Each structure stands twice: as C-alpha cells, then as structure tokens.
Amino acid sequence: MKTYTFHVSGTHCPSCKIFIEDTLSEQIGIDRISVDLKQETVTIDTTLDESQHKLAEILTEKIKHNGYTLSVERKTKEKKDNGVFFQALPIGLAFLALFFFIQKSGVLNFGLGGTVTPVTSFIIGLVASVSSCLAVVGGLVLSLSATVSQDKISDVKPMMLFHGGRLISFAILGGVLGAIGSAIGISFTVTAILGIIASIVMIVLGLNLVGVFEKNMIALPSGVFSFFRKVEHKTIAPFLVGVGTFFLPCGFTQAMQVAALSSGSFLSGFLIMTAFALGTLPMLALLSFGSASFAQSKHASLFFKSAGVLVIGLGAFALLAGLAGLGIIDPLFNI
C-alpha cells in the first residue's frame, strides 16, 4: 500500500470535496481518499504500481471536466486580471440601467423601489445559480449525478425528483414564510429593516462575485455531506435532498427567504420563492446532466464579475430605498 499527497486546483467549498472523494474513491486500486480544502491537497492510499506523476494524470482525467486538476507540485496561482473587472463594470452597469429603464416604463415591476417581486427573485435566482448556489447546491447535484452514473441507471428520474423536490419545497415553504409574516403582523418598520438586511447580504455576495473576497464566504460544513452520502442511494433520496436545499446556507436563498417573510402573505411568499427557484433551475439542470464546464470557461470570470456589479447595484438601491423608507435619508430616486 502506498500513500500519495497531491496538490489540487479548482476547489472552493465542501461541495468540491464531496464530489472529488466520491468520484475518485470508485476508481480501482484506490482504498482511501481525503481532500483537505484548506491546504488544497488530496491524499490517497493506493495499491496501484503507477508513479506519482502518472497517477496524478490518471486521476485528473476523472475530474478535469468538472474543473479540478491534480499535480505533484503546487501550481503557482495566476494573478487576478483586473482588466476583466473593468470590462465587466460597463456590462453590469448597462444591465442595471436597462432594468431601471424597464421599471420606469412600467412594462415590468422589478421591485427596485425596495419591495422584492417575483421578477426580481427570478433575476436573483439566475445570478445565484452560477455563484453561491452553484457552490452549495451544485455539490449535491454533482454528487448525486456521480452516484447515479456509478449505479449505471438512468439519470433522468433521480434528477427530476431532485429538482421537483426543490421547486415544491421553495414554493410551499416560501408561502409558509409569507403566512408567518402575516400572522405575526410585521410592521412597516420591521419590513424595512428586513429589506435592509436582505440588501446588505446581496451587496456582500455581489462583492464576492467581483472578486473582493478570495474565497466563497458561504459553504456547507463537510459533515452535512456525510448525511447525503448515506441516503443518496435510496429511492426517495433525490426528492428529499431537493426539499432539503431550502435550508442550505446559500446567501441569495436566505435573502429571498427574508423577502418572503416580510411580504406578509402566503401568495406573495409563494411567488417570490417559486420565482427564485425557477431562476436557479437552468444552471442546476445543466449540471444535473453532466455539463459543469461553464464555471471553468474563459468567459466565466467576465460573466461572474458582470453579475456581481448587477447584484451590488440592485442591493445598493434596495438598501437606499429601505433607509429612505425609515426616514433615515431622503429618497434618491423616484421609481
């Protein structure tokens, strides 16, 4: 038995850990595998006779399509390209201006005046699905997909159950949050404060997207994945895992949950969380059926930073609207 330690690139949260460990542990000759996210290393026990460099190549082939690479020597990280941000800034501002224009015209209500609407939630869902939700929920999707593939069964039914459970839980529990808000009689002041909290979360997440923070700030504890690893082979597991994603610590989800609570009605909460879940669906569905390459594509950085500028703008406007609603500042816009 030999023990090797490799450096791994492309990891960012416990979702990556569970996927790499699940995928590589199924390879013949691999007896034990452990991923250390902090040190960015992968340690394996193997009975294979291959050299360490050859083994790194073999194992990388199993995970490279998901953006991970194993190497014997630690690779020097590339310096951030600040030029990408300056390309992303006008793109994000242009989309922000477009949303304001459409809002002003009355064609659609984006809820830019401080009240989150289903349209706002859907847009935020689209952004979330390629950022914090991709990191948190994407790991479960990839893990479930890997398990299905290893079991040599069709991936359509389990994935449909997963996404169905996710949509149903977000709709019903979003409505429950709205009903709770109505039952406890949330005042205008409390609603405004909750809106400010949600807007601050959005701004922080936007800053994360543009690269202010080196690592994704929101990630699942590794222990949570142990539970999913135990139940994902059961027939009903995909549905239950989908339902459970409502409670996962994704910042965008939590911001929309606050919005649903402050909406003050079952229907409003139902629509806000349903629209958000539908916004996250396209990217997560793409992940479900084996395509996770976008996050590692050459255009990903530009997209993420543009989305970050947009989220910061929406969050900042909501924050100003909330402060104006409380009378702390004068309204800066009239939309």
C-alpha positions as CSV (number, residue, x, y, z in Angstrom):
1,M,0.0,0.0,0.0
2,K,1.3,3.4,-1.0
3,T,0.2,6.8,0.3
4,Y,0.5,9.9,-2.0
5,T,-0.4,13.5,-1.5
6,F,-1.3,15.7,-4.5
7,H,-2.0,19.3,-4.8
8,V,-5.4,20.1,-6.3
9,S,-6.6,23.2,-8.1
10,G,-10.2,24.3,-8.8
11,T,-11.7,23.6,-5.3
12,H,-13.6,26.3,-3.4
13,C,-16.0,24.7,-1.0
14,P,-17.1,21.4,0.6
15,S,-19.2,20.7,-2.5
16,C,-15.9,20.1,-4.3
17,K,-14.6,17.9,-1.5
18,I,-17.6,15.5,-1.7
19,F,-17.5,15.3,-5.5
20,I,-13.8,14.6,-5.7
21,E,-13.9,12.0,-2.9
22,D,-17.0,10.3,-4.3
23,T,-15.6,10.2,-7.8
24,L,-12.0,9.0,-7.1
25,S,-13.0,6.5,-4.4
26,E,-14.8,4.5,-7.0
27,Q,-11.6,4.0,-9.0
28,I,-9.9,0.6,-9.0
29,G,-6.9,0.5,-6.7
30,I,-7.9,3.5,-4.6
31,D,-8.5,2.4,-1.0
32,R,-8.8,5.7,0.8
33,I,-9.1,9.3,-0.3
34,S,-9.2,12.5,1.7
35,V,-9.5,16.1,0.4
36,D,-8.1,19.0,2.5
37,L,-9.8,22.2,1.3
38,K,-7.7,24.5,3.4
39,Q,-4.3,23.1,2.2
40,E,-5.8,22.3,-1.2
41,T,-4.4,18.8,-1.2
42,V,-5.7,15.3,-1.9
43,T,-4.3,12.3,0.0
44,I,-4.8,8.8,-1.3
45,D,-3.9,5.2,-0.3
46,T,-3.4,3.0,-3.3
47,T,-2.3,-0.4,-4.4
48,L,-1.5,0.7,-7.9
49,D,2.0,0.4,-9.2
50,E,2.0,3.7,-11.1
51,S,4.4,6.5,-10.4
52,Q,3.0,9.6,-8.5
53,H,3.1,11.7,-11.7
54,K,1.4,9.1,-13.8
55,L,-1.3,8.6,-11.1
56,A,-1.9,12.3,-11.0
57,E,-2.6,12.2,-14.7
58,I,-4.9,9.2,-14.4
59,L,-7.0,10.7,-11.6
60,T,-7.1,14.1,-13.2
61,E,-8.8,12.5,-16.2
62,K,-11.7,11.5,-13.9
63,I,-12.3,15.0,-12.6
64,K,-10.9,17.5,-15.0
65,H,-14.3,18.0,-16.8
66,N,-15.5,19.5,-13.5
67,G,-12.6,21.9,-13.3
68,Y,-10.2,20.1,-10.9
69,T,-6.6,19.2,-11.6
70,L,-4.2,17.1,-9.5
71,S,-0.4,17.7,-9.6
72,V,2.6,16.6,-7.7
73,E,4.0,20.1,-7.4
74,R,1.9,23.0,-6.3
75,K,1.0,25.2,-9.2
76,T,1.6,28.9,-9.0
77,K,-1.7,30.8,-8.9
78,E,-2.2,33.2,-11.7
79,K,-2.6,36.8,-10.6
80,K,-6.1,38.2,-10.9
81,D,-6.7,40.1,-14.2
82,N,-8.0,43.4,-13.1
83,G,-8.7,44.1,-16.7
84,V,-11.7,41.7,-16.5
85,F,-13.3,43.8,-13.9
86,F,-13.1,47.0,-16.0
87,Q,-14.7,45.0,-18.8
88,A,-17.4,43.7,-16.5
89,L,-18.2,47.1,-14.9
90,P,-19.8,48.7,-18.0
91,I,-21.7,45.5,-18.8
92,G,-23.1,45.2,-15.3
93,L,-24.0,48.9,-15.3
94,A,-25.6,48.6,-18.7
95,F,-27.9,45.8,-17.5
96,L,-28.6,47.8,-14.3
97,A,-29.6,50.8,-16.4
98,L,-31.8,48.6,-18.6
99,F,-33.6,47.3,-15.5
100,F,-34.2,50.8,-14.2
101,F,-35.5,51.9,-17.7
102,I,-37.9,49.0,-17.9
103,Q,-39.0,49.6,-14.3
104,K,-39.6,53.2,-15.0
105,S,-41.6,52.4,-18.2
106,G,-44.0,50.2,-16.2
107,V,-43.7,47.2,-18.5
108,L,-42.4,45.1,-15.7
109,N,-42.1,45.6,-12.0
110,F,-38.6,44.6,-10.9
111,G,-39.2,45.8,-7.3
112,L,-36.4,48.2,-7.4
113,G,-38.1,50.5,-5.0
114,G,-37.4,48.3,-2.1
115,T,-40.1,45.6,-2.4
116,V,-38.9,42.3,-3.8
117,T,-41.2,41.0,-6.6
118,P,-41.2,37.6,-8.3
119,V,-39.4,39.2,-11.3
120,T,-36.7,40.4,-9.0
121,S,-36.5,37.0,-7.4
122,F,-36.2,35.2,-10.8
123,I,-33.3,37.5,-11.8
124,I,-31.5,37.0,-8.5
125,G,-32.1,33.2,-8.9
126,L,-30.3,33.3,-12.3
127,V,-27.3,35.0,-10.7
128,A,-27.3,32.8,-7.6
129,S,-27.3,29.7,-9.7
130,V,-23.8,30.5,-11.0
131,S,-22.4,31.7,-7.7
132,S,-23.2,30.7,-4.1
133,C,-25.9,28.3,-5.1
134,L,-23.6,26.6,-7.6
135,A,-21.1,26.1,-4.8
136,V,-23.6,24.9,-2.2
137,V,-26.3,23.1,-4.1
138,G,-24.1,22.3,-7.1
139,G,-22.1,19.9,-5.0
140,L,-25.2,17.9,-4.1
141,V,-26.2,17.8,-7.8
142,L,-22.7,16.6,-8.9
143,S,-22.6,14.1,-6.1
144,L,-26.0,12.7,-6.9
145,S,-25.1,12.7,-10.6
146,A,-21.9,10.8,-9.9
147,T,-23.8,8.2,-7.8
148,V,-26.4,7.7,-10.5
149,S,-23.7,7.2,-13.1
150,Q,-21.8,4.7,-10.9
151,D,-25.0,2.7,-10.4
152,K,-25.4,2.6,-14.1
153,I,-29.1,3.7,-14.0
154,S,-30.9,6.5,-16.0
155,D,-30.2,9.9,-14.6
156,V,-33.5,11.4,-15.7
157,K,-35.8,10.1,-12.9
158,P,-33.5,10.9,-9.9
159,M,-32.7,14.3,-11.2
160,M,-36.4,15.1,-12.0
161,L,-37.2,14.0,-8.4
162,F,-34.4,16.3,-7.1
163,H,-35.5,19.4,-9.0
164,G,-39.2,18.6,-8.3
165,G,-38.5,18.4,-4.6
166,R,-36.5,21.7,-4.8
167,L,-39.3,23.6,-6.6
168,I,-42.0,22.2,-4.4
169,S,-40.2,23.0,-1.1
170,F,-39.3,26.5,-2.2
171,A,-42.9,27.2,-3.3
172,I,-44.7,25.8,-0.2
173,L,-42.2,26.9,2.4
174,G,-41.9,30.3,0.8
175,G,-45.7,30.6,1.2
176,V,-45.4,29.5,4.8
177,L,-42.8,32.2,5.5
178,G,-45.2,34.8,4.0
179,A,-48.0,33.4,6.1
180,I,-45.9,33.6,9.2
181,G,-45.1,37.2,8.4
182,S,-48.8,37.9,8.1
183,A,-49.7,36.1,11.3
184,I,-47.1,37.9,13.5
185,G,-48.2,41.2,12.0
186,I,-44.9,42.5,10.7
187,S,-45.0,46.3,10.8
188,F,-43.7,48.6,8.0
189,T,-40.6,49.4,10.1
190,V,-39.8,45.7,10.6
191,T,-40.4,45.1,6.9
192,A,-38.0,47.9,6.0
193,I,-35.3,46.6,8.4
194,L,-35.7,43.0,7.0
195,G,-35.3,44.5,3.5
196,I,-32.1,46.3,4.6
197,I,-30.7,43.1,5.9
198,A,-31.5,41.3,2.6
199,S,-29.9,44.1,0.6
200,I,-26.7,44.0,2.7
201,V,-26.5,40.3,2.1
202,M,-26.9,40.9,-1.6
203,I,-24.2,43.6,-1.6
204,V,-21.7,41.2,0.2
205,L,-22.5,38.4,-2.3
206,G,-22.0,40.8,-5.2
207,L,-18.6,41.9,-3.8
208,N,-17.8,38.2,-3.6
209,L,-18.7,37.7,-7.2
210,V,-16.5,40.6,-8.4
211,G,-13.5,39.2,-6.5
212,V,-13.2,41.3,-3.4
213,F,-13.1,38.2,-1.3
214,E,-10.6,35.5,-2.3
215,K,-12.9,32.5,-1.3
216,N,-16.6,31.9,-1.4
217,M,-17.8,33.0,2.0
218,I,-20.8,30.7,2.2
219,A,-20.3,26.9,2.1
220,L,-21.7,23.8,3.7
221,P,-19.9,22.1,6.6
222,S,-18.4,18.9,5.4
223,G,-20.4,16.9,7.9
224,V,-23.6,17.8,6.1
225,F,-22.5,15.9,3.1
226,S,-21.9,12.7,5.1
227,F,-25.7,12.5,5.6
228,F,-26.5,13.0,1.9
229,R,-23.8,10.4,1.1
230,K,-25.6,7.8,3.2
231,V,-29.1,8.4,1.8
232,E,-28.4,9.2,-1.8
233,H,-28.7,5.6,-2.9
234,K,-32.3,5.3,-1.5
235,T,-35.2,5.7,-4.0
236,I,-36.8,8.7,-2.3
237,A,-33.4,10.4,-1.5
238,P,-33.2,12.7,-4.6
239,F,-36.6,14.2,-3.7
240,L,-35.7,14.6,-0.1
241,V,-32.4,16.2,-0.9
242,G,-34.2,18.6,-3.3
243,V,-36.6,19.5,-0.5
244,G,-33.7,20.0,1.9
245,T,-31.9,22.5,-0.3
246,F,-34.4,25.1,1.0
247,F,-32.5,25.0,4.3
248,L,-29.0,25.1,2.9
249,P,-26.8,28.2,3.7
250,C,-26.9,30.0,0.4
251,G,-26.8,33.7,0.9
252,F,-29.1,34.5,-2.0
253,T,-31.6,32.0,-0.8
254,Q,-31.5,33.5,2.7
255,A,-32.0,37.0,1.3
256,M,-35.1,35.8,-0.6
257,Q,-36.4,34.0,2.5
258,V,-36.2,37.3,4.3
259,A,-38.1,38.9,1.5
260,A,-40.8,36.2,1.6
261,L,-41.2,36.6,5.3
262,S,-41.6,40.4,5.0
263,S,-44.1,40.0,2.1
264,G,-46.8,39.4,4.6
265,S,-48.9,36.9,2.7
266,F,-48.8,33.2,1.7
267,L,-49.3,34.0,-2.0
268,S,-46.5,36.7,-2.1
269,G,-44.1,34.4,-0.3
270,F,-45.1,31.5,-2.5
271,L,-44.4,33.5,-5.7
272,I,-41.2,35.1,-4.5
273,M,-39.6,31.7,-3.6
274,T,-41.0,29.9,-6.6
275,A,-39.6,32.5,-9.0
276,F,-36.2,32.3,-7.3
277,A,-36.2,28.5,-7.6
278,L,-37.1,28.7,-11.2
279,G,-34.3,31.2,-11.8
280,T,-31.8,28.7,-10.3
281,L,-33.2,25.8,-12.3
282,P,-31.4,26.2,-15.8
283,M,-27.9,26.1,-14.5
284,L,-28.6,23.4,-11.9
285,A,-30.4,21.3,-14.5
286,L,-27.4,21.7,-16.8
287,L,-25.2,20.5,-14.0
288,S,-27.5,17.5,-13.5
289,F,-26.9,16.2,-16.9
290,G,-23.1,16.3,-17.0
291,S,-22.2,19.8,-18.1
292,A,-20.3,21.7,-15.4
293,S,-17.8,23.3,-17.8
294,F,-19.2,26.9,-17.8
295,A,-17.7,27.7,-14.4
296,Q,-14.2,26.9,-15.8
297,S,-14.7,28.5,-19.2
298,K,-12.7,31.5,-20.4
299,H,-15.8,33.7,-20.2
300,A,-16.8,32.7,-16.7
301,S,-14.8,35.4,-14.9
302,L,-16.3,38.2,-17.1
303,F,-19.8,36.8,-16.5
304,F,-19.4,36.4,-12.7
305,K,-18.0,39.9,-12.4
306,S,-20.7,41.5,-14.5
307,A,-23.3,39.6,-12.5
308,G,-21.6,40.9,-9.3
309,V,-21.8,44.5,-10.5
310,L,-25.5,44.0,-11.2
311,V,-26.2,42.4,-7.8
312,I,-24.3,45.2,-6.0
313,G,-26.3,47.7,-7.9
314,L,-29.7,46.0,-7.0
315,G,-28.6,45.6,-3.4
316,A,-27.4,49.2,-3.1
317,F,-30.6,50.5,-4.5
318,A,-32.7,48.3,-2.2
319,L,-30.6,49.5,0.8
320,L,-31.1,53.1,-0.1
321,A,-34.8,52.6,-0.6
322,G,-35.1,50.9,2.8
323,L,-33.2,53.7,4.6
324,A,-35.4,56.2,2.8
325,G,-38.5,54.3,3.9
326,L,-37.3,54.5,7.6
327,G,-36.8,58.3,7.1
328,I,-33.1,58.0,7.7
329,I,-32.2,59.5,4.3
330,D,-34.2,61.4,1.7
331,P,-35.3,59.3,-1.3
332,L,-32.6,59.5,-4.0
333,F,-34.8,58.1,-6.8
334,N,-38.4,58.0,-7.6
335,I,-39.2,54.8,-9.3
